Amino acid sequence: MTSEAADIACAIDLDGWKPGLVQALWNDPDMHGVRTAIRSLASLLASLVERPEEVTLVVAIDLAEAVMRRDPSRPYTTDRGSGMVGGRTMQVDDGRIDVIFDANWLVALDENRRLIPNQAGIALMNRSITHEAQHVIMAQCGSDLTAYGRSKIPGFMNVHMFDAASNALDEHRAECGAIKLAGKKPPTRGDVEDVLGALGGQLSVVDAAYRTSRNAPQLAYGAMDACGSVWVAMAYWAAAHRTGDGITPLPAEITDSTLWHRYVGDTWDAIASAMCLVPVSDLATPPDVLHSVALTMSAALRESLNTIGFHYTDDETGSAFYVHRHDFPSA
């Protein structure tokens, strides 16, 4: 159900909300704080994008279900390594762009079990909307994930690696744009070790399952999903350390850690160098530039995949995926 107020330049969709709750939100005086928070977030989103009339702020009861209603072609989960995804930007069939957020960030229950604004969650949503607005800008200028040219890539695994590279670059570009508006928060050693520790735990499960099943496609999907979350985290870390066309070194307290040496090590230099090739001062990057940088990033991530413990072949005879390490520490 959608409400579009005259003073808000983008629509609001309360995805999955029961009719009675929607009615209460817009009419019940006790819901004034929640109503104000939603309208404020919609106004923020509208102020950050080029054509806000094409954009909808979707406040979803269940983020994963809201995403899959718009794209049922593959399963979607909000679990990402050491954390959860709270937002997603998607183009929909009629040319509009939906910026989808988890309503559970927005509200809490008071002592009388009434919905009230969750101020900490609203602060997180403000920062996340600033990031997601950059994805909207890229989509509106034809420079989003659809512009990287994946159709030019031959081979099953090569396409998956290219997708991972494109996604990491897109998140890096969006985060660099958000940092200009909302400031940066460089990762701490604890932040990095949480991500890498979660990677170790996920890959231990993936490896154990493969030893039992010998199901190579399951191994490939599991490993790529786990590594993909880490590569996106690296895109954020690189954005927090980007200065112009360069990325300053991460602190020694991070790069000296055991988990960093095990899972990242020297591959960080290649990944950071690839990040530096994509322009971030202007998000309207031409498709040929995005394609070229994604190829470079694909090579860097393939090196990273090998360091983590996996490799693949992909040629005219077909694709194959292998695990060559079985030590996946989480601490």
Backbone torsions as a table, in degrees:
resi	resn	phi	psi	omega
1	MET	NA	136.8	-173.3
2	THR	-118.7	139.2	171.7
3	SER	-123.4	136.2	179.6
4	GLU	-132.2	103.0	-177.4
5	ALA	-82.7	153.7	-175.7
6	ALA	-63.4	-30.3	-175.8
7	ASP	-92.4	7.8	178.6
8	ILE	-119.5	127.7	-172.6
9	ALA	-87.6	-1.8	172.6
10	CYS	-131.3	152.3	-176.2
11	ALA	-73.7	162.1	176.3
12	ILE	-123.6	128.7	178.4
13	ASP	-120.7	120.6	178.0
14	LEU	-93.4	83.3	-172.2
15	ASP	-74.6	122.3	176.5
16	GLY	83.5	0.2	179.1
17	TRP	-76.8	137.0	177.1
18	LYS	-68.7	147.4	-176.2
19	PRO	-53.0	-40.1	-179.6
20	GLY	-63.8	-36.5	179.9
21	LEU	-72.2	-37.0	176.4
22	VAL	-62.5	-45.2	179.2
23	GLN	-60.4	-42.5	179.4
24	ALA	-65.4	-39.7	-177.8
25	LEU	-58.5	-45.4	-174.4
26	TRP	-86.2	-12.7	-173.3
27	ASN	-125.7	-26.2	-175.0
28	ASP	-76.9	124.9	178.1
29	PRO	-58.1	-30.0	-179.9
30	ASP	-68.4	-17.5	-179.4
31	MET	-96.6	11.5	-175.9
32	HIS	-57.1	-42.6	-177.4
33	GLY	-64.0	-42.3	178.5
34	VAL	-67.7	-42.2	179.0
35	ARG	-59.6	-44.7	179.8
36	THR	-64.3	-40.2	-179.5
37	ALA	-63.3	-43.9	-179.6
38	ILE	-64.2	-45.1	179.6
39	ARG	-64.1	-36.7	178.2
40	SER	-64.7	-41.6	178.7
41	LEU	-65.9	-39.8	177.4
42	ALA	-64.1	-40.2	178.3
43	SER	-65.0	-39.7	177.4
44	LEU	-61.3	-47.9	179.5
45	LEU	-58.9	-45.4	-179.2
46	ALA	-61.0	-35.2	-176.9
47	SER	-73.3	-16.1	-173.4
48	LEU	-99.9	-13.5	-173.6
49	VAL	-110.5	164.6	-174.3
50	GLU	-73.8	-46.0	-176.1
51	ARG	-127.5	80.0	-174.1
52	PRO	-62.4	-22.2	179.6
53	GLU	-67.2	-14.0	178.1
54	GLU	-94.9	1.6	-170.1
55	VAL	-115.9	141.8	175.1
56	THR	-122.6	130.9	169.9
57	LEU	-86.0	115.8	-179.0
58	VAL	-103.5	117.1	178.1
59	VAL	-104.1	100.7	-167.2
60	ALA	-101.0	136.6	173.3
61	ILE	-64.2	-39.6	178.4
62	ASP	-130.9	106.7	-174.4
63	LEU	-61.0	-45.7	-177.8
64	ALA	-61.5	-43.4	179.1
65	GLU	-64.7	-38.5	179.6
66	ALA	-64.4	-40.6	178.2
67	VAL	-64.8	-45.9	-175.7
68	MET	-71.9	-23.9	173.3
69	ARG	-65.9	-31.8	-179.9
70	ARG	-87.3	-25.6	177.4
71	ASP	-146.4	88.5	-177.7
72	PRO	-83.1	9.6	-172.7
73	SER	-71.0	-20.9	178.4
74	ARG	-152.0	151.9	178.5
75	PRO	-60.9	147.0	178.8
76	TYR	-132.3	136.0	177.0
77	THR	-131.8	151.5	179.1
78	THR	-88.2	-6.5	178.6
79	ASP	-71.2	128.7	177.4
80	ARG	-138.8	88.8	176.2
81	GLY	59.6	-111.3	-176.2
82	SER	-88.7	0.1	-176.4
83	GLY	-145.1	-161.1	-178.1
84	MET	-130.8	146.1	172.8
85	VAL	-79.9	132.2	179.7
86	GLY	-108.9	-9.6	-176.8
87	GLY	-153.2	156.1	179.8
88	ARG	-153.1	135.0	175.8
89	THR	-105.0	130.1	-176.2
90	MET	-139.3	138.3	168.3
91	GLN	-82.9	136.6	-179.2
92	VAL	-110.6	172.1	-167.3
93	ASP	-58.8	-33.4	-175.6
94	ASP	-86.1	10.9	178.6
95	GLY	90.7	-7.2	176.6
96	ARG	-76.9	168.1	179.4
97	ILE	-123.6	125.2	178.1
98	ASP	-101.4	129.5	172.4
99	VAL	-107.3	106.8	-167.8
100	ILE	-102.2	131.1	178.4
101	PHE	-130.5	156.0	179.3
102	ASP	-80.3	118.1	-179.2
103	ALA	-61.5	-22.0	-178.3
104	ASN	-68.7	-17.7	171.6
105	TRP	-70.7	-29.4	-166.4
106	LEU	-84.6	-32.8	-170.7
107	VAL	-124.7	157.4	173.0
108	ALA	-137.2	174.4	177.4
109	LEU	-108.7	135.0	175.5
110	ASP	-84.8	-173.3	-175.4
111	GLU	-65.8	-17.8	178.1
112	ASN	-99.7	14.1	178.8
113	ARG	65.1	27.9	175.2
114	ARG	-98.0	147.6	178.4
115	LEU	-72.1	131.7	176.1
116	ILE	-134.6	159.8	178.5
117	PRO	-63.4	138.0	173.8
118	ASN	-95.1	98.5	-170.6
119	GLN	-63.0	-38.4	178.3
120	ALA	-65.4	-41.6	178.4
121	GLY	-66.1	-38.0	178.9
122	ILE	-64.1	-38.7	177.1
123	ALA	-62.0	-41.7	176.8
124	LEU	-64.1	-40.1	179.9
125	MET	-66.3	-36.5	176.3
126	ASN	-59.2	-45.0	179.5
127	ARG	-68.6	-39.3	-179.7
128	SER	-68.7	-36.7	176.9
129	ILE	-64.3	-37.5	177.1
130	THR	-60.6	-40.2	177.2
131	HIS	-68.9	-49.1	-177.0
132	GLU	-64.3	-29.8	177.9
133	ALA	-61.5	-30.4	177.5
134	GLN	-66.7	-36.3	175.4
135	HIS	-65.0	-37.5	177.3
136	VAL	-63.1	-45.0	179.7
137	ILE	-59.0	-43.5	179.5
138	MET	-63.3	-40.5	179.3
139	ALA	-65.9	-40.3	-176.5
140	GLN	-71.7	-20.3	177.5
141	CYS	-106.8	15.0	175.8
142	GLY	68.4	33.1	-176.0
143	SER	-130.7	34.4	-179.1
144	ASP	-100.1	-160.9	-176.2
145	LEU	-59.3	-27.8	-179.1
146	THR	-71.8	-10.2	-175.2
147	ALA	-95.7	-0.4	-174.6
148	TYR	-80.0	-14.4	175.0
149	GLY	80.2	43.1	-179.3
150	ARG	-63.3	-26.1	-178.6
151	SER	-65.0	-15.5	179.0
152	LYS	-84.2	-6.8	-173.8
153	ILE	-93.6	123.8	177.6
154	PRO	-89.1	149.5	173.1
155	GLY	96.2	135.5	-176.4
156	PHE	-59.8	-53.4	-177.7
157	MET	-72.7	-34.3	177.6
158	ASN	-60.3	-38.8	177.9
159	VAL	-65.4	-42.6	178.6
160	HIS	-62.9	-39.8	178.4
161	MET	-68.3	-38.1	177.5
162	PHE	-64.2	-40.2	176.6
163	ASP	-61.2	-43.2	179.0
164	ALA	-63.1	-40.5	179.0
165	ALA	-65.7	-44.9	179.8
166	SER	-62.3	-42.1	-179.4
167	ASN	-64.2	-43.6	178.6
168	ALA	-62.1	-43.5	179.3
169	LEU	-64.6	-40.4	179.6
170	ASP	-63.5	-41.5	178.5
171	GLU	-67.6	-36.4	177.5
172	HIS	-63.3	-46.3	179.9
173	ARG	-61.6	-45.2	-178.9
174	ALA	-64.3	-42.3	-178.7
175	GLU	-68.3	-37.3	176.2
176	CYS	-61.5	-40.7	176.7
177	GLY	-64.5	-40.2	179.5
178	ALA	-66.8	-36.9	-179.3
179	ILE	-62.3	-35.7	178.9
180	LYS	-61.5	-31.7	-175.7
181	LEU	-94.8	-33.8	-171.1
182	ALA	-120.3	-1.3	179.8
183	GLY	86.5	168.3	-176.6
184	LYS	-112.2	155.1	174.0
185	LYS	-133.7	90.9	-176.6
186	PRO	-59.2	147.2	-178.5
187	PRO	-68.5	145.0	173.8
188	THR	-93.3	171.2	175.0
189	ARG	-58.3	-40.1	179.3
190	GLY	-63.2	-41.0	177.7
191	ASP	-58.7	-47.9	-177.0
192	VAL	-66.8	-42.7	-178.7
193	GLU	-68.7	-30.3	174.7
194	ASP	-61.5	-44.5	-178.8
195	VAL	-66.8	-46.8	-176.8
196	LEU	-72.2	-33.4	175.6
197	GLY	-65.3	-40.8	176.4
198	ALA	-63.8	-37.4	176.1
199	LEU	-58.8	-46.7	179.4
200	GLY	-59.4	-42.5	178.6
201	GLY	-63.8	-42.8	179.4
202	GLN	-64.7	-44.1	-176.5
203	LEU	-71.1	-28.5	174.5
204	SER	-62.6	-40.6	178.2
205	VAL	-67.2	-44.5	179.7
206	VAL	-60.6	-44.8	-178.6
207	ASP	-65.8	-42.8	179.8
208	ALA	-63.2	-40.3	179.0
209	ALA	-64.4	-38.1	-179.4
210	TYR	-68.6	-37.8	179.2
211	ARG	-61.4	-31.2	179.4
212	THR	-82.1	-43.6	-171.2
213	SER	-95.7	-28.4	-171.6
214	ARG	55.9	33.9	179.3
215	ASN	-92.5	97.5	-174.7
216	ALA	-64.9	-42.1	177.1
217	PRO	-60.4	-39.5	177.3
218	GLN	-63.4	-40.3	176.2
219	LEU	-59.9	-47.0	-177.8
220	ALA	-62.5	-48.0	-178.9
221	TYR	-63.5	-43.1	-179.3
222	GLY	-64.3	-45.5	-179.1
223	ALA	-66.4	-43.4	-178.3
224	MET	-67.3	-37.7	176.8
225	ASP	-62.6	-45.2	-179.5
226	ALA	-65.2	-46.5	-179.4
227	CYS	-67.6	-35.5	179.4
228	GLY	-58.7	-39.1	177.9
229	SER	-63.4	-38.4	179.2
230	VAL	-69.5	-39.9	-179.9
231	TRP	-65.4	-34.2	174.3
232	VAL	-67.1	-41.7	176.2
233	ALA	-58.8	-41.1	177.6
234	MET	-61.3	-35.9	178.0
235	ALA	-61.8	-39.3	176.4
236	TYR	-68.4	-43.2	178.8
237	TRP	-60.5	-41.8	179.6
238	ALA	-65.2	-39.6	179.1
239	ALA	-62.0	-39.5	-179.2
240	ALA	-68.2	-16.7	-179.8
241	HIS	-115.2	11.0	-179.2
242	ARG	-83.5	133.6	174.8
243	THR	-131.2	104.2	-177.0
244	GLY	65.8	-120.7	-179.5
245	ASP	-99.4	15.1	-179.6
246	GLY	-130.4	165.9	177.0
247	ILE	-125.8	120.1	-178.7
248	THR	-71.0	152.1	-178.9
249	PRO	-60.5	145.5	173.3
250	LEU	-71.4	154.4	-179.0
251	PRO	-59.6	149.9	-179.4
252	ALA	-61.9	-30.1	179.9
253	GLU	-62.6	-24.2	175.6
254	ILE	-85.6	-51.7	-173.5
255	THR	-73.4	-13.0	176.8
256	ASP	-89.0	-6.3	-174.7
257	SER	-72.4	152.2	-178.7
258	THR	-61.7	-42.7	-179.3
259	LEU	-66.0	-36.5	177.0
260	TRP	-63.0	-46.5	179.2
261	HIS	-61.3	-38.2	-177.3
262	ARG	-70.8	-44.6	-170.1
263	TYR	-103.9	-19.1	-174.5
264	VAL	-119.7	-70.1	176.8
265	GLY	55.5	-133.8	-175.2
266	ASP	-70.8	-14.7	-178.9
267	THR	-68.1	-18.2	178.1
268	TRP	-59.3	-38.5	-177.8
269	ASP	-60.8	-44.3	-179.8
270	ALA	-67.5	-39.6	180.0
271	ILE	-67.0	-45.8	179.5
272	ALA	-63.6	-39.2	178.7
273	SER	-63.3	-39.4	177.6
274	ALA	-65.9	-40.5	177.3
275	MET	-57.9	-38.7	-176.6
276	CYS	-65.4	-20.2	-177.3
277	LEU	-77.2	-19.9	-178.3
278	VAL	-90.5	128.4	179.8
279	PRO	-66.0	142.4	177.9
280	VAL	-127.4	-8.8	178.1
281	SER	-71.7	-28.3	177.3
282	ASP	-134.0	123.8	-175.8
283	LEU	-80.9	-5.1	178.9
284	ALA	-86.3	64.1	-177.6
285	THR	-82.1	132.9	-179.4
286	PRO	-62.6	146.7	-179.4
287	PRO	-56.6	-36.3	-178.8
288	ASP	-65.7	-33.4	176.7
289	VAL	-69.3	-45.3	179.1
290	LEU	-59.5	-42.5	-179.7
291	HIS	-62.5	-45.9	-178.8
292	SER	-62.3	-44.2	-179.5
293	VAL	-67.4	-37.5	179.1
294	ALA	-64.5	-34.1	175.6
295	LEU	-63.6	-43.3	177.8
296	THR	-64.0	-41.9	179.1
297	MET	-67.1	-36.6	177.5
298	SER	-57.9	-42.3	178.9
299	ALA	-64.8	-39.7	179.2
300	ALA	-66.1	-41.2	-179.6
301	LEU	-71.5	-29.9	175.7
302	ARG	-65.6	-38.5	174.6
303	GLU	-64.3	-40.9	177.6
304	SER	-62.6	-44.7	178.3
305	LEU	-57.2	-41.1	179.5
306	ASN	-65.6	-41.6	177.8
307	THR	-63.0	-40.7	-179.3
308	ILE	-65.4	-35.0	175.4
309	GLY	138.9	17.0	-177.3
310	PHE	-135.8	156.0	172.6
311	HIS	-152.1	163.8	-179.5
312	TYR	-144.5	161.1	170.1
313	THR	-119.5	149.1	-177.9
314	ASP	-155.2	102.8	-178.5
315	ASP	-146.5	-166.1	-175.5
316	GLU	-64.3	-17.7	179.3
317	THR	-86.8	-12.1	179.5
318	GLY	130.5	-173.1	-177.6
319	SER	-114.6	145.9	175.7
320	ALA	-144.5	146.3	-176.6
321	PHE	-129.3	136.1	-173.1
322	TYR	-133.8	151.8	168.7
323	VAL	-109.7	129.1	-178.5
324	HIS	-120.6	3.0	172.4
325	ARG	-133.8	150.6	179.5
326	HIS	-128.0	12.4	177.2
327	ASP	-102.9	108.5	-178.1
328	PHE	-126.5	75.6	-177.5
329	PRO	-66.6	151.0	176.9
330	SER	-116.0	1.4	178.0
331	ALA	-152.5	NA	NA
